[in-house]
Amino acid sequence: MITLLISEGLLAKVLEKTLLYNQVEGSQINTSTADLLLTLSLKAHTKDARVRIELSRAVHILSRGWAEQIQDLLAGWLQDALFKLPWIWPTVTKARTIPLLMARAESTCHMLQNKPSNLIHGLRAIEILCHLCQDHSYCCDVLNIRTHSLLTTTNNARLMQMARPAGENHIGSLAQAIQFSVIECVKFMTTPRPEDDSPHGTLMSLNPCWNVETTWNWLLQPCWP
């Protein structure tokens, strides 16, 4: 039944309607139906070509949304889908989902938006990017957006840890988790390519003046004065 619902286009129709209603500024339209169908879609028989087409279509639909609720739907689903459906990775690039995730991560690591819920969204986006960066081609996609975007996000997370008010340990923990997730991304980005002819491979440097050692030393600076 789940496979039938997805393959016949119900998921796409619900997502299109949810996207439309949430594009109205200030809209708080409930997204529970879309969220339920996305969750069920992970149980569909993905050997069915129609199911694969519909799930790829879902990524394209959600990647068009700028509303916070839509981005939450996409990021929440991708966290599971990228593990269960490796064939959907190319769609993430074609749908320009990576810039959306980068922007999501950047926008949640500022002192003016230091609510735990915002940091959780930022951490989720970074974790998805980190998972994608296990493939060198996706590392290039991330770096091509803005060279120091990840480093800036990490620095903001460090500053949030330093300036956190008493009693906000949860915020400090989330900011630290974001920092460690970026470090994991950097590790993938600076790992030699296994397919290179060179015996040592080629490092994917963040910048000509950055290398593995300087990047890690900078990111691992103490967060406390």
C-alpha atoms as one frame of an Amber mdcrd trajectory, in Angstrom:
protein
   0.000   0.000   0.000   2.818   2.424   0.873   4.525   1.721  -2.441   1.254
   2.334  -4.280   0.634   5.650  -2.507   4.133   6.918  -3.314   4.289   5.635
  -6.887   0.899   7.117  -7.780   2.058  10.617  -6.871   0.284  11.247  -3.550
   3.512  12.273  -1.823   4.347  14.808  -4.540   0.840  16.307  -4.432   0.935
  16.703  -0.649   4.418  18.252  -0.761   3.412  20.680  -3.517   0.402  21.834
  -1.478   2.464  22.093   1.708   5.108  24.116  -0.138   2.499  26.433  -1.628
   0.798  27.169   1.693   4.066  27.687   3.566   5.444  30.187   1.060   3.064
  32.785   2.475   5.060  34.961   4.856   4.335  34.151   8.478   2.434  30.992
   7.589   2.416  28.221  10.191   0.566  25.593   8.168   0.788  22.179   9.816
   3.238  19.904   7.994   2.408  16.681   9.848   0.774  15.015   6.815   3.810
  15.715   4.635   6.114  14.532   7.417   4.141  11.294   7.832   4.232  10.517
   4.104   7.964  11.242   3.937   8.547   8.866   6.855   6.418   6.163   5.227
   8.228   6.659   1.916  11.386   5.182   3.443   9.503   1.885   3.764   8.382
   1.788   0.131   9.878  -0.739  -2.297  12.538   1.412  -3.916  13.312  -1.213
  -6.564  10.165   0.137  -8.211  11.338   2.755 -10.724   8.203   4.821 -10.129
   8.988   5.062  -6.415  12.531   6.245  -7.151  11.208   8.891  -9.525   8.704
  10.138  -6.938  11.266  10.288  -4.130  13.711  12.186  -6.342  10.843  14.496
  -7.245  10.199  15.052  -3.525  13.765  16.311  -3.042  13.348  18.778  -5.914
  10.020  20.028  -4.529  11.283  20.587  -0.989  14.530  22.183  -2.197  12.460
  25.009  -3.695  11.095  26.025  -0.306  12.580  28.894   1.679  10.185  28.600
   4.638  11.692  27.151   7.808   9.062  24.409   8.054   9.855  23.180   4.548
  13.600  23.142   5.184  12.990  21.205   8.398  10.997  18.606   6.460  13.769
  18.207   3.900  16.638  18.036   6.393  14.788  15.652   8.701  13.994  13.277
   5.851  17.458  13.450   4.281  19.106  12.396   7.545  17.512   8.979   7.114
  17.149   8.849   3.325  20.844   9.355   2.560  21.678   6.253   4.584  18.843
   4.073   3.317  18.716   5.294  -0.295  22.286   5.863  -1.587  20.969   6.145
  -5.152  19.341   9.466  -4.214  22.686  11.240  -3.603  22.991  12.647  -7.168
  19.520  14.162  -6.828  20.747  16.189  -3.844  23.233  17.927  -6.152  20.832
  18.370  -9.061  18.189  19.881  -6.779  20.734  22.362  -5.369  20.089  21.056
  -1.886  23.676  21.571  -0.686  23.545  25.412  -0.852  20.268  25.266   1.075
  21.858  23.114   3.798  24.902  25.399   3.981  22.707  28.471   4.373  20.671
  26.634   7.014  23.793  25.813   9.007  25.198  29.331   8.751  21.992  31.038
   9.826  21.682  29.085  13.063  25.054  29.842  14.657  24.589  33.437  15.747
  24.083  34.876  19.209  20.781  36.451  18.177  19.404  33.017  17.250  20.794
  30.881  20.042  17.633  28.940  20.861  18.260  25.195  21.181  15.757  24.482
  18.402  17.717  26.679  15.979  20.996  25.004  16.876  19.450  21.559  16.440
  18.452  22.541  12.887  21.974  23.807  12.212  23.535  20.638  13.608  21.227
  18.500  11.466  22.279  20.385   8.316  25.988  20.049   9.165  25.605  16.323
   9.869  23.987  15.800   6.463  26.782  17.754   4.742  29.348  15.754   6.685
  27.770  12.507   5.534  27.808  13.710   1.915  31.460  14.772   2.222  32.481
  11.144   2.489  32.332  11.354  -1.318  35.028  13.710  -2.673  32.751  15.080
  -5.394  30.376  16.372  -2.732  33.307  17.938  -0.873  33.896  20.010  -4.008
  30.234  21.035  -4.107  30.413  22.207  -0.488  33.684  24.107  -0.982  32.502
  25.766  -4.195  29.688  27.554  -2.349  31.925  29.682  -0.132  35.460  28.643
   0.731  35.418  29.559   4.416  31.733  29.052   5.091  32.232  25.990   7.281
  35.096  27.583   9.180  33.023  30.697   9.852  30.169  28.559  11.136  32.580
  26.731  13.442  34.017  29.973  14.769  30.518  31.261  15.491  29.792  28.035
  17.362  32.972  28.537  19.441  31.948  32.092  20.271  28.536  30.870  21.383
  30.203  28.440  23.770  32.353  31.222  25.226  29.458  33.645  25.663  26.762
  31.234  26.789  24.804  32.482  29.847  24.796  30.459  33.055  22.268  27.657
  32.916  22.418  27.295  29.121  24.663  24.234  29.044  22.397  22.629  26.444
  23.200  25.437  24.009  26.912  25.031  24.712  26.672  21.292  24.039  24.849
  21.817  20.753  27.362  24.463  19.631  30.191  22.073  20.470  28.485  19.289
  18.504  28.320  21.620  15.491  32.026  22.364  15.877  32.935  18.673  16.011
  30.736  17.895  12.996  32.550  20.554  10.970  35.870  19.066  12.068  34.638
  15.742  10.684  33.799  17.475   7.384  37.283  18.996   7.260  38.784  15.561
   7.852  36.938  14.190   4.824  37.887  17.234   2.729  41.590  16.924   3.515
  41.852  13.167   3.046  43.944  12.132   0.003  41.890  10.947  -2.930  42.242
   7.177  -3.136  42.002   7.183  -6.935  44.913   9.585  -7.492  48.053   8.308
  -9.206  50.260  10.037  -6.651  51.406   7.654  -3.887  50.268  10.226  -1.326
  47.114  11.390  -3.088  46.050  15.022  -3.420  44.693  16.980  -0.485  41.497
  18.957  -0.987  42.772  22.143   0.630  40.217  24.633   1.906  42.518  27.408
   0.784  46.154  27.540  -0.401  47.183  28.772   3.075  45.219  26.022   4.861
  46.377  22.456   5.328  45.346  19.593   7.571  47.490  20.678  10.514  46.581
  24.388  10.515  42.893  23.636  10.035  42.727  21.204  12.924  44.828  23.412
  15.213  42.540  26.373  14.532  39.328  24.404  15.019  40.542  22.764  18.224
  41.488  25.966  20.008  40.086  26.063  23.564  36.639  27.600  23.774  37.115
  28.974  27.257  39.005  32.154  28.161
